[in-house]
Amino acid sequence: DERGCGMSDWEVGDFTFDDWVRDLETVVDASGLDTFPLLGVSQGGAVALAYAVKHPERVTKLVLAGAYSRGRMVRAATDEERAEAALDLDLARVGWAREEASFMRVFASQFLPNGTHQEWAEFTDYQRKTTSPTNAVRFLEEFARIDVAALASEVRCPTLILHSRDDVRVPASQASELASLIPDSTLVMLDSASHLIGAEESAWP
């Protein structure tokens, strides 16, 4: 669990992309591994990519799932896209702290577009249990500012890019962008609309 959520400390001062990369360095050093393949999911893909560029001698292979090189605010090209990115933050500010779940269901429906109401309710409950309202907004603000596009061409290991073809949360164009930027990469589009694919989906195997 990254800083600010899950079983990691929720009370942290610094909350930047560089902090996440340093945290990954700390975990790797503590693990005692010299070389290893590295999986990055969603915003973790950018963190894994940055780590691989910084430590090419350690990362043998890179797998990026539902990842992106540029966050929502960075890649927003129109007023409408910038407004959507800002709305994402407003929904978190209001929704995380409310008992009524309608605001949070927006996130659930984006992560699991074909989910049932029960699955959305479970996802919403899980989100609330794993971080605070303040940290949720801090996460989303930093996710929106991610930009590793300039680093991507410096990846030196074979890279597999997996992405749901109809992903609502992170558009498939972001996977294509990563594939165009990373030299030795393979892009595999999956038949799903989920941002996080579950074991019950046909795309899982």
C-alpha positions in Angstrom: 0.0 0.0 0.0 1.5 3.3 -1.0 1.8 6.2 1.5 -1.5 7.6 2.6 -3.6 4.5 2.2 -4.3 0.9 3.2 -2.0 -0.3 6.0 0.6 2.3 5.3 0.8 5.5 7.3 -2.1 7.9 6.4 -0.5 10.9 8.2 2.3 11.9 5.8 3.5 15.4 5.0 4.9 14.9 1.5 2.7 13.5 -1.2 4.4 13.8 -4.6 5.2 11.6 -7.5 8.9 11.7 -6.5 8.0 10.5 -3.1 6.3 7.5 -4.6 9.3 6.7 -6.6 11.5 7.0 -3.5 9.1 4.7 -1.6 9.4 2.1 -4.3 13.2 2.4 -4.1 13.0 1.8 -0.3 10.8 -1.3 -0.7 13.1 -2.7 -3.4 16.2 -2.2 -1.3 14.5 -3.8 1.8 13.5 -6.8 -0.3 17.1 -7.8 -1.1 16.3 -8.3 -4.8 19.1 -7.5 -7.2 17.0 -7.8 -10.4 13.3 -8.3 -11.0 10.4 -7.8 -13.3 8.2 -4.9 -12.3 4.4 -4.5 -12.6 2.8 -1.0 -12.5 -1.0 -0.6 -12.5 -2.9 2.6 -13.2 -0.9 5.5 -11.7 1.6 2.9 -10.5 2.6 2.4 -14.1 4.2 5.8 -14.2 6.0 5.2 -10.9 7.3 1.8 -12.2 8.4 3.5 -15.5 10.3 6.2 -13.6 11.9 3.6 -11.4 13.0 1.5 -14.4 14.6 4.5 -16.1 16.4 5.4 -12.9 17.5 1.9 -12.2 17.9 0.1 -15.6 20.4 -2.4 -14.1 17.7 -3.8 -11.8 14.4 -4.0 -13.8 14.5 -6.9 -16.3 11.0 -6.5 -17.7 8.2 -3.9 -17.2 4.5 -4.6 -17.3 2.1 -1.6 -17.4 -1.6 -2.3 -16.9 -4.2 0.4 -17.3 -1.3 2.9 -17.2 -0.7 6.4 -18.6 2.2 8.7 -19.2 0.2 12.0 -18.7 -2.4 12.6 -16.0 -5.8 14.1 -16.7 -4.8 17.7 -16.1 -1.6 17.4 -18.2 -3.3 15.8 -21.2 -6.4 18.0 -21.1 -6.4 19.8 -24.4 -9.8 21.6 -24.2 -11.8 23.6 -21.7 -14.2 20.7 -21.5 -11.4 18.2 -20.6 -10.0 20.6 -18.0 -13.5 21.0 -16.5 -13.9 17.2 -16.3 -10.5 16.9 -14.6 -11.6 19.5 -12.0 -14.9 17.8 -11.5 -13.1 14.6 -10.7 -11.5 16.4 -7.7 -14.8 18.0 -6.6 -16.6 14.7 -6.6 -13.9 13.3 -4.3 -14.0 16.3 -2.0 -17.8 16.0 -1.6 -18.3 12.2 -1.9 -15.6 10.7 0.3 -16.9 12.4 3.4 -20.6 11.8 2.8 -22.6 8.8 4.1 -24.8 9.0 1.0 -23.0 7.1 -1.8 -24.2 8.7 -5.1 -21.1 10.8 -5.6 -18.8 7.8 -4.9 -20.7 5.6 -7.3 -19.4 7.8 -10.1 -15.9 6.5 -9.4 -17.1 2.9 -9.0 -19.0 3.1 -12.3 -15.8 4.4 -14.1 -13.6 1.6 -12.6 -16.3 -1.1 -13.2 -18.6 0.2 -15.9 -20.3 -3.2 -16.2 -20.5 -3.9 -12.5 -23.7 -4.5 -10.6 -25.1 -2.1 -8.0 -23.8 -4.5 -5.3 -20.3 -4.5 -6.8 -20.4 -0.7 -7.0 -21.5 -0.5 -3.3 -18.7 -2.9 -2.3 -16.1 -0.9 -4.3 -17.3 2.4 -2.7 -17.1 0.9 0.8 -13.6 -0.4 0.1 -12.5 3.0 -1.1 -13.8 4.7 2.1 -12.0 2.2 4.3 -8.6 2.5 2.7 -7.9 6.2 2.8 -9.2 9.5 4.3 -11.2 12.1 2.3 -8.2 14.5 2.5 -5.8 11.9 1.2 -8.3 10.9 -1.6 -8.2 14.4 -3.0 -4.4 14.6 -2.6 -4.0 11.4 -4.5 -6.3 12.5 -7.3 -4.5 15.9 -7.5 -1.1 14.3 -7.9 -2.4 11.6 -10.3 -3.7 14.4 -12.6 -0.3 16.1 -12.6 1.7 12.9 -13.6 3.9 13.4 -16.7 6.5 10.8 -17.6 6.2 11.2 -21.4 9.7 12.6 -21.6 11.1 9.6 -19.6 9.3 6.9 -21.5 11.8 6.8 -24.4 14.6 6.0 -21.9 13.1 2.7 -20.8 15.7 0.0 -21.7 13.9 -3.2 -20.8 11.2 -5.1 -22.7 7.8 -3.7 -21.8 4.3 -5.2 -22.0 1.4 -2.7 -22.0 -2.0 -4.1 -21.2 -5.1 -2.0 -21.4 -8.8 -2.4 -21.6 -10.1 -1.4 -25.0 -13.1 0.5 -23.5 -11.5 1.8 -20.3 -13.6 4.7 -19.1 -11.2 5.9 -16.4 -8.0 6.0 -18.5 -8.6 6.1 -22.3 -7.0 3.5 -24.5 -5.2 6.3 -26.3 -2.9 6.6 -23.3 -1.8 2.9 -23.8 -1.1 3.7 -27.5 0.9 6.7 -26.4 3.0 4.7 -24.1 3.6 2.1 -26.8 4.7 4.8 -29.2 7.1 6.2 -26.6 8.7 3.1 -25.1 11.2 1.6 -27.5 10.9 -2.2 -26.9 7.2 -2.4 -26.1 4.3 -4.6 -27.0 0.7 -3.3 -26.7 -2.1 -5.8 -25.9 -5.6 -4.4 -25.9 -8.1 -6.4 -23.8 -11.8 -6.9 -24.4 -13.0 -5.1 -21.3 -14.3 -1.8 -20.2 -12.9 -2.1 -16.6 -10.0 -0.1 -15.4 -9.2 -2.8 -12.9 -9.9 -6.2 -14.5 -11.3 -8.8 -12.1 -10.7 -12.6 -12.2 -14.3 -13.2 -13.3 -13.9 -11.3 -16.6 -13.1 -13.1 -19.8 -10.1 -10.7 -20.4 -8.4 -11.9 -17.2 -6.6 -15.0 -18.7 
